[in-house]
Amino acid sequence: MGVICVELWLEGEDSSSLTGHADRIWIGEAADVAVVHLDDHRGQDEALSLVGMIDWILVRCSDWTMIPLENIVAAAAGSGTRVAAAISKAVDLNGAAFALQHGVDALLLPADEELWTAAKTVLGERNSQDSEEPNAAVELLLADVTSIESGGVGERVCVDLTERLALGEGMLIGSSANALVLIHGETVPSEFVPSRPFRINAGAVHAYCLMADGSTRYLSELEAGDAVAITDSSGAIRPASIGRLKIERRPFLLVRFEIDERLGQVLAQQAETVRFIDENGTLSVTSLQAGDRIMVRTTTGMRHVGRKVAGEMNER
């Protein structure tokens, strides 16, 4: 199955620039669309009775609740009937677009440019998940660890995701945006503490991390709801949303490394649960030695507010 593109419908006849972006202009009625108001269980029953009988069901709800919409999406799957949802607030976009992971087939929006921008962002995430195309990838190389020394005490950031990580997955973190280290998630069991398969102990607040859109951001700037890039040892990337950030004062180790005569470094908490990745698996930062090799992603150029621009930059 290829990408299932979600349609965007514009509410009412409008002469704004949004008209050219709409897949359909909705003026209140159409022969192929049945409008159902989900104000109580009778609205849901009406919608379910129409599944397979008409091309489109347009669902309107004065107070969005997800269960009735999910029931309609489930019933319509494979029936030939498609579901559209009228949305007036950005907070409701994700619920409609990802209901039962499949989501609705169209969103009906008013002539509100901010809402349309938000909808396009959400649908971009939805369409990327529906695609059979392989995920984006980065090239990972093996860097030689040159030294490990005390990094003092500072503020450490744990990134807790809204989903679990697989073995071999983590985040790209570093003190330079052009030399990011793959730090493994807390998915490896330990005899001292239980695993936290949703967590990456990412490092110090000053460090860069790679975001899902390819930009970089300081760990101190991250917020719940942001989408970070999750990377595995092959370099494949997928997005994941942050559910919580945990910032505490902890001791650090300063790990310096070299690759192709370029130097880099990263500060990691001094804890056995913090792991890097090499060609054979994972290495705990507390057992790391000079001469070990760790996976890194290197780039060139400058960064301005996280975006790559032409120019030279030297971060030490």
Backbone bond lengths (Angstrom), bond angles and torsions (degrees), N, CA, C in turn:
res aa  C-N    CA-C-N  psi(-1)  N-CA   C-N-CA  omega(-1)  CA-C   N-CA-C  phi
1 M - - - 1.460 - - 1.511 109.47 -
2 G 1.341 117.20 131.51 1.447 121.47 178.23 1.514 110.67 -86.36
3 V 1.331 114.68 -163.20 1.454 119.88 -179.14 1.521 110.33 -69.18
4 I 1.324 117.36 129.36 1.458 122.50 175.15 1.518 106.40 -97.45
5 C 1.329 116.69 100.83 1.458 120.26 -175.07 1.520 110.38 -77.99
6 V 1.308 115.92 133.90 1.454 122.34 178.18 1.524 108.39 -88.91
7 E 1.324 116.31 133.38 1.459 120.53 -179.95 1.524 110.68 -82.12
8 L 1.327 115.26 150.40 1.460 122.15 173.68 1.523 108.38 -114.86
9 W 1.324 115.93 120.97 1.459 121.79 179.62 1.528 109.01 -106.71
10 L 1.328 115.28 142.87 1.460 121.47 178.59 1.526 109.87 -101.38
11 E 1.318 115.65 128.34 1.470 121.89 -179.17 1.523 109.91 -76.45
12 G 1.345 116.86 117.80 1.455 121.71 175.34 1.512 113.04 79.82
13 E 1.315 116.19 160.08 1.453 121.22 176.85 1.520 108.60 -74.62
14 D 1.315 116.12 127.03 1.459 120.49 -175.03 1.512 108.91 -140.58
15 S 1.305 116.06 138.52 1.462 120.06 -177.91 1.521 112.16 -96.65
16 S 1.350 117.59 8.44 1.457 120.64 -178.26 1.520 110.49 -74.31
17 S 1.326 114.94 176.35 1.464 120.59 179.94 1.521 111.96 -65.93
18 L 1.325 118.21 -14.82 1.459 121.03 -179.30 1.521 111.99 -68.36
19 T 1.319 117.06 -24.81 1.464 120.21 -177.61 1.523 111.39 -55.60
20 G 1.320 116.57 -40.68 1.456 120.22 -178.38 1.512 113.95 -70.92
21 H 1.340 117.49 -15.00 1.464 121.23 -179.61 1.530 112.22 -97.03
22 A 1.320 117.11 -7.95 1.464 120.73 -174.91 1.524 110.90 -85.27
23 D 1.334 115.88 139.27 1.462 120.72 173.42 1.522 111.07 -77.64
24 R 1.339 115.13 -22.23 1.460 119.24 -179.12 1.522 108.75 -157.50
25 I 1.325 116.35 141.71 1.460 121.94 173.25 1.524 107.30 -99.69
26 W 1.324 115.92 120.25 1.464 120.09 -177.22 1.528 109.51 -98.30
27 I 1.338 115.24 119.93 1.466 120.02 -177.66 1.525 112.27 -112.49
28 G 1.336 115.95 15.04 1.457 118.76 172.02 1.507 115.93 116.79
29 E 1.339 117.36 -25.55 1.461 119.27 178.73 1.518 109.66 -159.67
30 A 1.337 114.78 154.85 1.461 121.89 176.25 1.517 107.58 -162.45
31 A 1.325 116.36 150.40 1.463 120.76 -175.18 1.522 112.60 -64.70
32 D 1.335 117.23 -27.84 1.468 119.62 -175.72 1.525 113.06 -97.02
33 V 1.338 117.28 6.90 1.467 120.93 -175.55 1.526 110.11 -127.11
34 A 1.333 115.82 129.38 1.464 121.45 171.96 1.521 108.23 -105.90
35 V 1.323 116.84 128.11 1.460 121.89 -179.54 1.528 109.03 -95.42
36 V 1.333 115.65 128.35 1.465 121.26 -179.18 1.522 108.51 -126.46
37 H 1.324 116.55 132.37 1.461 122.08 177.21 1.526 108.82 -98.74
38 L 1.321 116.13 119.16 1.467 121.50 -177.81 1.526 110.33 -91.85
39 D 1.302 117.34 66.43 1.457 120.36 179.69 1.527 112.24 -93.72
40 D 1.333 117.15 -19.49 1.463 121.60 176.05 1.524 107.92 -158.38
41 H 1.341 117.09 -172.73 1.463 120.64 -174.87 1.523 112.15 -64.46
42 R 1.337 116.99 -23.44 1.462 119.05 179.96 1.518 111.54 -67.65
43 G 1.329 116.59 -33.54 1.456 119.49 175.84 1.518 111.48 -64.54
44 Q 1.332 116.18 -42.32 1.464 119.50 177.11 1.525 110.48 -62.28
45 D 1.324 117.01 -44.50 1.472 120.32 -179.92 1.525 110.82 -60.47
46 E 1.331 116.77 -40.11 1.462 120.33 178.90 1.525 110.68 -63.18
47 A 1.340 116.28 -45.06 1.462 120.10 179.90 1.523 111.05 -61.78
48 L 1.321 117.06 -44.16 1.461 120.48 -178.86 1.528 111.38 -63.88
49 S 1.333 116.76 -33.56 1.467 120.00 -179.89 1.527 112.08 -70.22
50 L 1.336 116.96 -19.90 1.465 121.26 -178.10 1.525 113.08 -90.69
51 V 1.320 117.06 -12.60 1.466 120.62 -177.91 1.527 109.91 -61.00
52 G 1.319 115.93 128.96 1.455 121.58 -178.60 1.512 113.90 86.02
53 M 1.335 117.15 -6.31 1.462 121.86 -177.15 1.526 112.71 -105.46
54 I 1.329 117.22 -14.74 1.458 120.99 -174.47 1.523 108.76 -148.62
55 D 1.339 115.92 158.83 1.465 119.90 -176.39 1.528 112.47 -69.19
56 W 1.336 116.23 -43.76 1.463 120.68 -175.05 1.528 111.19 -131.84
57 I 1.328 115.57 142.63 1.463 122.39 165.89 1.524 107.00 -116.84
58 L 1.323 116.40 119.68 1.462 121.59 176.68 1.522 108.25 -98.41
59 V 1.327 115.56 117.16 1.460 121.64 -175.58 1.521 109.35 -99.11
60 R 1.324 115.60 127.08 1.462 121.55 172.91 1.521 108.21 -116.94
61 C 1.330 115.59 141.63 1.463 119.94 -178.90 1.518 108.64 -145.33
62 S 1.325 116.94 126.54 1.460 120.48 -179.24 1.524 111.40 -73.94
63 D 1.331 117.37 -24.93 1.466 122.10 179.71 1.523 107.38 -142.40
64 W 1.349 116.64 97.33 1.458 120.36 -169.72 1.522 112.87 -60.57
65 T 1.322 114.55 126.49 1.463 122.22 168.63 1.517 106.72 -126.20
66 M 1.315 116.87 137.00 1.454 120.28 -168.60 1.522 114.16 -77.90
67 I 1.327 119.06 -32.06 1.460 119.91 -172.37 1.527 112.43 -59.91
68 P 1.357 119.76 -48.50 1.472 117.93 178.43 1.527 112.74 -59.40
69 L 1.337 117.55 -41.07 1.463 119.74 179.40 1.524 110.48 -64.08
70 E 1.328 117.24 -42.12 1.465 120.25 178.10 1.525 110.89 -61.77
71 N 1.327 116.93 -39.04 1.466 120.04 178.71 1.525 111.14 -62.50
72 I 1.324 116.47 -39.83 1.466 120.64 -179.51 1.524 110.56 -70.61
73 V 1.336 117.04 -43.21 1.468 120.92 177.90 1.526 110.21 -59.90
74 A 1.334 116.64 -42.93 1.464 120.58 -179.98 1.525 111.02 -63.55
75 A 1.336 116.72 -43.30 1.466 120.20 -178.24 1.521 111.88 -67.97
76 A 1.340 116.97 -33.56 1.461 120.80 -176.21 1.521 113.07 -79.57
77 A 1.318 118.14 -17.77 1.465 121.12 -176.57 1.528 110.65 -58.19
78 G 1.327 116.62 121.95 1.455 122.17 177.47 1.511 114.89 76.59
79 S 1.339 118.08 5.06 1.467 121.03 -175.66 1.522 113.02 -91.60
80 G 1.329 117.26 -14.66 1.454 120.71 -173.37 1.512 112.95 94.24
81 T 1.322 116.94 -13.41 1.463 121.52 176.13 1.519 109.21 -93.20
82 R 1.325 115.67 132.30 1.455 120.31 177.34 1.527 110.07 -106.04
83 V 1.335 114.95 154.93 1.463 121.05 -173.80 1.523 109.72 -115.47
84 A 1.326 115.80 130.07 1.462 122.64 172.67 1.522 108.12 -115.25
85 A 1.331 116.36 147.10 1.464 120.80 179.42 1.518 109.13 -126.79
86 A 1.327 115.87 132.50 1.464 121.36 176.00 1.520 108.57 -83.32
87 I 1.333 116.60 122.29 1.460 122.48 -176.15 1.525 109.02 -124.03
88 S 1.326 116.53 133.03 1.465 120.24 179.02 1.521 112.78 -119.88
89 K 1.354 117.47 -8.34 1.463 120.96 -179.03 1.528 109.48 -129.86
90 A 1.336 115.85 139.48 1.465 120.94 -177.61 1.523 111.80 -60.79
91 V 1.335 117.64 -31.37 1.459 120.79 -176.68 1.528 111.87 -63.92
92 D 1.345 117.46 -21.17 1.464 120.80 -178.42 1.528 113.38 -91.09
93 L 1.333 117.92 -5.48 1.466 120.51 -174.24 1.523 112.50 -64.19
94 N 1.329 117.37 -48.27 1.463 119.93 -177.75 1.516 111.69 -61.01
95 G 1.329 116.40 -41.48 1.458 119.79 -178.68 1.515 112.03 -59.85
96 A 1.342 116.82 -42.64 1.459 120.12 -179.93 1.524 111.70 -73.99
97 A 1.333 116.61 -41.58 1.466 120.53 -175.55 1.521 112.69 -69.74
98 F 1.350 117.09 -26.78 1.464 119.99 -175.37 1.523 112.79 -119.88
99 A 1.330 118.38 18.38 1.465 120.24 179.18 1.528 109.94 -55.71
100 L 1.337 116.22 123.91 1.473 122.59 -176.99 1.530 111.62 54.49
101 Q 1.320 117.70 31.43 1.466 125.56 -178.30 1.526 112.41 69.07
102 H 1.330 118.04 -29.99 1.465 120.97 -179.64 1.519 110.99 -77.57
103 G 1.318 117.37 -48.72 1.455 121.42 179.67 1.516 113.09 81.55
104 V 1.327 115.00 174.91 1.458 120.76 178.85 1.526 109.87 -78.87
105 D 1.332 115.20 169.59 1.466 120.84 -177.78 1.519 112.73 -95.88
106 A 1.329 117.24 -13.79 1.465 120.83 178.96 1.520 109.22 -156.00
107 L 1.327 114.93 150.58 1.459 121.93 173.90 1.526 107.94 -118.23
108 L 1.324 116.07 128.61 1.459 121.90 175.61 1.523 107.80 -98.79
109 L 1.340 116.32 118.50 1.459 121.24 -173.51 1.521 110.86 -123.01
110 P 1.339 117.19 147.70 1.468 120.14 172.39 1.527 109.93 -73.72
111 A 1.324 116.13 173.55 1.471 121.44 -179.26 1.523 109.81 -79.44
112 D 1.326 115.48 71.04 1.462 123.35 -179.07 1.524 107.02 -125.74
113 E 1.330 117.05 108.47 1.464 120.47 -172.67 1.523 112.46 -61.91
114 E 1.336 118.03 -37.96 1.467 120.23 178.84 1.524 110.77 -64.02
115 L 1.327 116.88 -40.52 1.462 120.49 179.07 1.524 110.71 -66.51
116 W 1.324 117.62 -38.86 1.464 120.79 177.93 1.525 111.08 -65.32
117 T 1.323 117.06 -40.10 1.466 120.16 177.56 1.521 110.62 -62.51
118 A 1.341 116.33 -44.44 1.466 120.36 178.68 1.522 110.98 -63.49
119 A 1.335 116.81 -39.60 1.464 120.52 -179.75 1.522 111.28 -64.24
120 K 1.321 117.25 -40.58 1.466 120.17 179.79 1.524 111.01 -65.18
121 T 1.325 116.84 -35.51 1.466 120.30 177.12 1.526 110.57 -64.98
122 V 1.324 116.30 -47.05 1.468 120.80 -179.94 1.525 110.74 -63.03
123 L 1.322 117.05 -43.25 1.459 119.77 -178.23 1.522 111.51 -70.70
124 G 1.325 117.30 -27.87 1.457 119.51 173.91 1.517 110.88 -62.59
125 E 1.340 116.67 -40.77 1.462 120.90 176.74 1.524 110.46 -66.30
126 R 1.328 116.75 -42.35 1.465 121.14 179.85 1.522 110.91 -62.78
127 N 1.331 117.26 -47.75 1.460 120.48 -177.45 1.522 111.83 -66.28
128 S 1.343 117.10 -33.85 1.462 119.28 178.71 1.515 110.69 -67.64
129 Q 1.339 117.74 -31.41 1.459 120.68 178.17 1.523 111.19 -76.57
130 D 1.348 117.77 -29.42 1.459 121.01 179.25 1.521 112.63 -77.42
131 S 1.336 117.02 -17.53 1.462 120.88 -173.11 1.516 111.78 -72.59
132 E 1.336 115.82 145.82 1.454 120.65 173.14 1.517 111.31 -87.71
133 E 1.342 116.87 -7.44 1.448 119.21 179.40 1.521 109.17 -63.62
134 P 1.337 118.34 144.43 1.459 119.88 179.86 1.520 111.03 -63.62
135 N 1.335 115.44 152.03 1.456 120.10 178.17 1.516 110.29 -61.85
136 A 1.320 115.67 157.05 1.452 120.10 173.82 1.526 108.75 -60.02
137 A 1.305 115.46 158.91 1.458 119.31 -177.84 1.518 109.55 -140.98
138 V 1.312 115.52 155.59 1.454 122.10 172.73 1.521 107.65 -119.65
139 E 1.316 115.57 156.04 1.457 119.51 177.34 1.523 108.83 -87.12
140 L 1.317 115.83 122.66 1.455 121.60 177.04 1.521 109.43 -104.91
141 L 1.326 115.64 136.23 1.457 122.08 179.95 1.520 108.99 -123.28
142 L 1.319 115.93 161.50 1.459 120.91 178.49 1.524 109.69 -94.79
143 A 1.321 115.79 122.14 1.464 121.91 177.90 1.524 108.96 -104.18
144 D 1.318 116.39 150.08 1.462 121.99 178.47 1.524 110.10 -89.91
145 V 1.324 116.58 125.55 1.461 120.92 174.72 1.524 108.11 -71.01
146 T 1.331 116.82 126.97 1.469 120.45 -178.61 1.522 112.54 -101.99
147 S 1.338 117.71 -28.60 1.462 119.57 178.30 1.515 110.19 -164.01
148 I 1.338 114.85 154.91 1.465 122.86 172.75 1.518 106.39 -131.49
149 E 1.320 116.65 125.25 1.460 120.27 -178.09 1.521 109.79 -142.96
150 S 1.316 116.10 169.27 1.456 120.00 179.05 1.523 110.04 -63.02
151 G 1.319 115.54 137.13 1.459 120.94 176.54 1.512 112.40 -109.73
152 G 1.338 116.81 13.93 1.452 119.84 179.92 1.520 111.90 73.33
153 V 1.321 115.41 -160.06 1.463 122.24 -179.25 1.523 108.50 -119.65
154 G 1.305 116.43 138.03 1.463 120.30 179.83 1.512 111.05 -159.92
155 E 1.313 115.44 -166.64 1.462 120.93 -178.43 1.527 110.03 -90.84
156 R 1.311 115.31 120.08 1.461 122.75 179.80 1.523 110.15 -102.18
157 V 1.346 115.81 141.35 1.462 121.69 -178.82 1.523 109.79 -112.61
158 C 1.331 116.67 121.71 1.460 121.62 167.25 1.525 107.71 -98.39
159 V 1.330 116.09 131.09 1.461 121.78 178.41 1.525 107.79 -101.73
160 D 1.328 116.49 111.84 1.462 121.88 178.97 1.525 108.76 -100.40
161 L 1.323 115.85 121.61 1.459 122.14 -174.87 1.525 111.50 -92.31
162 T 1.324 115.73 167.81 1.464 120.73 177.31 1.523 111.48 -90.65
163 E 1.325 117.02 10.40 1.459 121.75 176.15 1.519 108.95 -149.66
164 R 1.326 115.70 166.23 1.459 120.15 -176.85 1.524 111.79 -88.00
165 L 1.314 114.26 152.14 1.454 122.14 176.59 1.523 109.81 -95.15
166 A 1.328 115.57 153.10 1.459 121.10 172.65 1.523 108.90 -93.48
167 L 1.324 116.46 161.29 1.457 120.03 173.39 1.524 108.89 -58.34
168 G 1.319 116.28 136.52 1.457 120.89 -179.03 1.512 113.96 94.15
169 E 1.348 117.65 -6.61 1.463 120.90 -179.39 1.524 111.30 -101.47
170 G 1.320 114.76 151.05 1.452 120.46 176.97 1.511 110.47 -169.47
171 M 1.334 116.12 -159.27 1.461 122.31 179.36 1.515 110.07 -122.06
172 L 1.333 115.57 152.13 1.461 121.95 177.09 1.524 108.80 -91.36
173 I 1.343 115.53 118.56 1.459 123.23 -170.87 1.526 108.85 -133.61
174 G 1.332 117.52 145.19 1.460 118.73 174.77 1.511 113.18 -175.19
175 S 1.326 115.57 163.99 1.460 121.04 177.42 1.520 111.56 -78.46
176 S 1.336 116.93 -17.21 1.461 122.10 174.03 1.522 108.48 -120.54
177 A 1.334 116.58 136.12 1.461 120.25 178.88 1.519 111.65 -65.12
178 N 1.339 117.04 -19.26 1.461 121.06 -178.77 1.522 113.28 -94.67
179 A 1.328 117.53 4.53 1.468 120.70 178.61 1.522 108.20 -149.27
180 L 1.328 115.95 86.43 1.459 121.95 -176.53 1.524 110.31 -103.72
181 V 1.318 116.00 135.22 1.462 122.99 -178.45 1.527 109.08 -96.94
182 L 1.327 116.88 140.78 1.463 120.96 176.29 1.528 109.09 -81.97
183 I 1.338 115.45 107.86 1.468 121.64 178.65 1.521 108.47 -98.72
184 H 1.319 115.61 124.31 1.460 123.18 -173.30 1.525 111.19 -72.99
185 G 1.324 116.44 147.35 1.455 121.08 174.40 1.521 111.63 -68.81
186 E 1.324 116.21 165.03 1.468 120.62 -178.46 1.526 110.39 -83.61
187 T 1.333 115.31 57.00 1.463 121.52 -178.44 1.522 112.72 -101.46
188 V 1.331 117.35 -7.93 1.463 121.13 -178.33 1.527 109.18 -87.32
189 P 1.341 118.90 123.26 1.471 120.62 -178.80 1.524 111.90 -61.54
190 S 1.333 115.41 148.12 1.463 122.30 176.71 1.516 108.24 -131.70
191 E 1.330 116.32 148.73 1.467 119.29 178.90 1.526 111.74 -74.49
192 F 1.335 117.35 -11.91 1.458 120.24 -175.39 1.530 113.39 -101.26
193 V 1.332 117.06 -34.59 1.469 120.30 -178.57 1.525 108.90 -138.14
194 P 1.337 117.89 150.00 1.466 119.67 176.62 1.524 110.66 -70.01
195 S 1.328 115.82 155.90 1.462 119.56 177.68 1.524 109.87 -69.86
196 R 1.310 115.65 155.65 1.464 123.03 175.25 1.529 106.23 -126.39
197 P 1.325 118.45 82.69 1.466 120.86 -169.44 1.522 115.01 -67.51
198 F 1.328 117.05 -5.28 1.466 121.28 177.72 1.526 111.69 -100.20
199 R 1.338 118.15 1.08 1.472 121.31 -167.80 1.520 112.85 -115.52
200 I 1.352 114.72 141.75 1.461 122.00 165.56 1.520 107.48 -120.84
201 N 1.325 116.48 120.92 1.461 121.36 173.27 1.527 105.71 -79.52
202 A 1.336 115.81 93.73 1.462 121.01 -161.91 1.523 114.54 -83.36
203 G 1.328 118.23 -26.94 1.454 118.61 178.71 1.510 113.41 124.70
204 A 1.320 115.72 -157.46 1.462 121.98 -172.82 1.527 111.74 -77.88
205 V 1.332 115.10 155.28 1.467 121.18 -173.21 1.524 113.59 -60.92
206 H 1.352 117.83 -24.49 1.465 120.25 -177.20 1.524 112.72 -78.89
207 A 1.341 117.29 -14.69 1.465 121.03 -170.29 1.522 111.82 -69.08
208 Y 1.326 114.62 152.37 1.457 121.43 172.06 1.528 109.53 -84.62
209 C 1.327 115.88 153.24 1.458 120.56 167.69 1.522 108.43 -137.03
210 L 1.324 115.99 154.37 1.461 121.02 179.27 1.521 109.44 -85.68
211 M 1.338 116.17 130.09 1.454 121.95 179.67 1.526 110.43 -94.15
212 A 1.327 116.18 166.33 1.462 121.01 -176.59 1.523 112.56 -63.68
213 D 1.340 117.45 -26.42 1.467 120.29 -178.95 1.523 112.86 -89.18
214 G 1.342 117.38 6.10 1.457 121.09 178.25 1.510 114.60 92.03
215 S 1.323 117.80 -7.75 1.461 120.75 176.46 1.527 109.30 -82.09
216 T 1.327 116.09 172.33 1.460 120.42 172.24 1.521 108.92 -115.73
217 R 1.316 114.68 157.36 1.460 120.00 178.21 1.520 107.94 -147.90
218 Y 1.339 116.33 149.18 1.457 119.18 174.13 1.528 109.08 -69.35
219 L 1.322 116.27 146.02 1.463 119.44 176.87 1.527 111.04 -58.70
220 S 1.332 117.11 -32.07 1.464 120.60 -179.89 1.522 112.44 -66.69
221 E 1.340 117.74 -18.50 1.465 121.55 -177.54 1.522 113.10 -90.93
222 L 1.318 117.40 -12.83 1.460 119.98 -174.21 1.523 111.20 -66.42
223 E 1.343 114.57 149.68 1.458 121.28 177.75 1.523 109.17 -138.41
224 A 1.318 116.41 157.60 1.460 120.70 173.43 1.523 109.16 -56.75
225 G 1.328 116.01 135.09 1.456 121.59 -178.05 1.513 113.62 99.99
226 D 1.347 118.07 -19.36 1.464 120.50 176.81 1.527 109.87 -66.40
227 A 1.333 116.18 148.68 1.466 121.77 178.31 1.522 109.35 -103.81
228 V 1.325 116.49 117.95 1.458 121.92 178.69 1.520 109.75 -102.31
229 A 1.333 115.63 162.65 1.463 121.09 177.28 1.523 109.11 -88.18
230 I 1.323 116.19 122.56 1.458 121.74 173.17 1.525 107.23 -99.38
231 T 1.319 116.02 127.03 1.458 122.21 -173.28 1.518 109.67 -122.07
232 D 1.345 116.48 142.31 1.461 118.63 174.49 1.520 109.64 -108.39
233 S 1.323 116.24 -178.82 1.459 120.53 -172.89 1.524 113.17 -68.30
234 S 1.342 117.77 -14.50 1.466 120.50 176.05 1.523 111.91 -87.45
235 G 1.344 116.90 -9.50 1.455 121.37 -177.49 1.514 114.09 96.46
236 A 1.348 117.66 -3.86 1.467 120.41 178.63 1.525 109.71 -65.94
237 I 1.326 115.50 142.28 1.467 121.45 -176.55 1.519 109.97 -121.67
238 R 1.325 115.24 141.04 1.464 121.21 170.53 1.524 108.15 -139.50
239 P 1.338 117.77 153.94 1.465 119.47 178.88 1.521 111.30 -84.64
240 A 1.322 116.04 151.72 1.467 121.69 172.61 1.521 108.13 -148.57
241 S 1.322 115.68 143.75 1.464 121.12 -177.06 1.521 111.39 -91.61
242 I 1.323 114.94 143.77 1.462 121.37 177.18 1.521 109.37 -81.13
243 G 1.324 115.61 130.86 1.457 120.02 175.39 1.517 112.87 -98.39
244 R 1.348 115.44 -28.78 1.469 119.85 -176.61 1.521 108.42 -163.78
245 L 1.319 115.73 151.47 1.461 122.52 172.47 1.522 108.33 -119.79
246 K 1.316 115.84 135.37 1.460 121.18 -178.05 1.527 107.88 -119.32
247 I 1.324 116.54 112.03 1.468 121.63 -175.67 1.527 108.87 -115.54
248 E 1.336 115.85 122.50 1.463 121.71 -178.52 1.525 109.35 -143.27
249 R 1.325 116.85 157.28 1.465 120.95 175.94 1.529 108.93 -80.20
250 R 1.322 115.14 126.03 1.456 121.00 -176.34 1.532 109.93 -145.51
251 P 1.340 118.15 156.90 1.467 120.93 174.78 1.529 110.55 -74.92
252 F 1.337 115.61 146.62 1.462 121.01 -178.00 1.523 111.39 -119.13
253 L 1.329 114.17 155.66 1.458 122.46 165.27 1.524 107.76 -112.50
254 L 1.325 115.75 135.54 1.462 121.74 177.47 1.524 108.06 -96.38
255 V 1.314 115.94 113.77 1.468 122.05 -177.87 1.527 108.17 -105.43
256 R 1.335 115.47 117.11 1.462 120.70 177.33 1.524 108.96 -102.10
257 F 1.339 115.63 144.78 1.462 119.95 -178.65 1.522 110.16 -144.91
258 E 1.321 115.08 165.60 1.467 121.28 -178.22 1.519 109.07 -139.28
259 I 1.334 115.53 140.95 1.460 121.03 175.30 1.524 108.04 -148.59
260 D 1.317 116.07 124.47 1.469 121.84 -179.86 1.527 111.35 50.97
261 E 1.324 115.83 45.58 1.464 123.75 178.18 1.528 113.20 65.99
262 R 1.304 117.14 12.31 1.463 121.61 174.41 1.520 108.62 -103.98
263 L 1.330 115.55 138.14 1.458 120.89 -176.92 1.523 110.43 -103.41
264 G 1.315 115.27 147.41 1.457 120.80 176.11 1.512 109.94 -149.62
265 Q 1.334 116.34 168.58 1.459 120.12 177.68 1.518 110.06 -156.27
266 V 1.309 114.57 157.25 1.456 120.99 177.46 1.523 108.08 -146.18
267 L 1.321 116.37 143.16 1.461 122.06 175.63 1.519 108.53 -101.61
268 A 1.326 116.04 122.34 1.460 121.64 -179.22 1.521 109.19 -123.94
269 Q 1.325 116.22 146.83 1.459 119.03 178.43 1.522 110.24 -59.82
270 Q 1.317 116.34 141.04 1.459 121.88 178.44 1.526 108.37 -78.87
271 A 1.338 115.10 84.33 1.464 121.90 -177.72 1.519 108.28 -153.28
272 E 1.318 117.10 139.91 1.464 120.02 -175.60 1.526 112.76 -66.30
273 T 1.338 116.86 -19.08 1.466 120.15 -179.46 1.525 112.84 -78.89
274 V 1.340 117.64 -9.30 1.466 121.14 175.88 1.524 107.43 -87.73
275 R 1.327 115.96 120.71 1.458 120.37 -173.05 1.521 111.85 -129.91
276 F 1.334 114.41 142.77 1.450 122.21 169.63 1.526 108.08 -99.54
277 I 1.327 116.24 175.88 1.465 121.22 -178.47 1.521 109.16 -123.18
278 D 1.335 115.82 133.83 1.461 120.70 173.42 1.521 108.72 -120.86
279 E 1.334 117.45 -167.84 1.462 119.81 -176.58 1.522 113.09 -71.07
280 N 1.336 117.46 -13.65 1.463 120.77 -176.75 1.524 114.01 -109.41
281 G 1.313 117.88 -7.96 1.459 119.69 -177.18 1.509 111.10 150.76
282 T 1.341 116.18 -129.82 1.460 120.26 -177.38 1.523 110.94 -119.57
283 L 1.336 115.07 154.54 1.461 122.83 178.15 1.521 108.43 -130.27
284 S 1.333 117.40 125.00 1.456 120.23 176.26 1.521 109.58 -70.99
285 V 1.322 116.52 141.12 1.462 120.03 -179.86 1.525 111.18 -62.47
286 T 1.334 117.85 -27.77 1.463 120.26 -178.57 1.527 112.66 -76.83
287 S 1.336 117.93 -13.71 1.466 120.39 177.21 1.526 111.71 -111.86
288 L 1.324 116.53 5.27 1.459 121.40 -178.77 1.526 110.49 -66.81
289 Q 1.331 116.56 142.19 1.460 122.03 179.03 1.523 109.93 -133.15
290 A 1.323 115.24 155.68 1.461 119.81 173.89 1.525 108.69 -58.13
291 G 1.318 115.95 135.54 1.458 120.95 -177.04 1.514 113.07 101.22
292 D 1.348 117.47 -20.44 1.462 119.69 173.68 1.525 109.19 -65.44
293 R 1.323 116.00 159.81 1.464 120.70 -179.49 1.526 109.01 -119.58
294 I 1.319 116.24 137.55 1.461 121.79 -178.72 1.521 109.67 -131.38
295 M 1.326 116.34 151.74 1.460 121.14 -177.59 1.522 110.99 -80.48
296 V 1.339 115.18 131.89 1.458 121.20 179.23 1.525 109.33 -136.63
297 R 1.311 114.58 161.66 1.462 121.66 173.37 1.521 107.17 -118.50
298 T 1.332 116.84 122.56 1.454 120.60 -179.72 1.521 110.18 -113.30
299 T 1.331 115.64 145.72 1.459 122.26 175.62 1.522 107.86 -140.65
300 T 1.322 115.94 176.81 1.461 121.33 175.38 1.517 108.72 -125.98
301 G 1.316 116.24 170.01 1.459 120.64 177.64 1.512 112.30 99.60
302 M 1.326 114.78 -177.88 1.457 122.45 -179.30 1.519 110.01 -104.28
303 R 1.330 114.83 166.34 1.460 121.60 173.11 1.516 108.66 -126.02
304 H 1.331 115.65 134.39 1.461 121.22 174.38 1.516 107.23 -126.03
305 V 1.342 116.64 119.27 1.468 124.18 -171.84 1.527 110.68 42.19
306 G 1.341 115.06 45.28 1.456 121.31 173.91 1.506 115.85 87.46
307 R 1.342 117.98 -9.08 1.461 121.13 -177.25 1.519 110.33 -101.14
308 K 1.336 115.55 140.71 1.452 120.43 -179.09 1.520 110.26 -74.41
309 V 1.345 116.18 132.28 1.459 121.93 176.02 1.524 107.99 -134.50
310 A 1.333 115.96 159.29 1.457 120.31 179.30 1.525 109.90 -67.86
311 G 1.323 116.24 142.94 1.455 120.76 179.19 1.515 110.68 141.80
312 E 1.319 115.49 179.74 1.456 121.13 -178.91 1.520 110.25 -111.60
313 M 1.328 115.27 145.16 1.460 120.60 179.64 1.520 108.15 -148.46
314 N 1.314 115.85 137.17 1.459 121.09 178.30 1.520 108.20 -128.15
315 E 1.325 116.08 108.61 1.465 121.42 178.38 1.523 108.10 -112.87
316 R 1.312 116.52 128.23 1.461 120.93 -178.02 1.515 111.85 -114.72
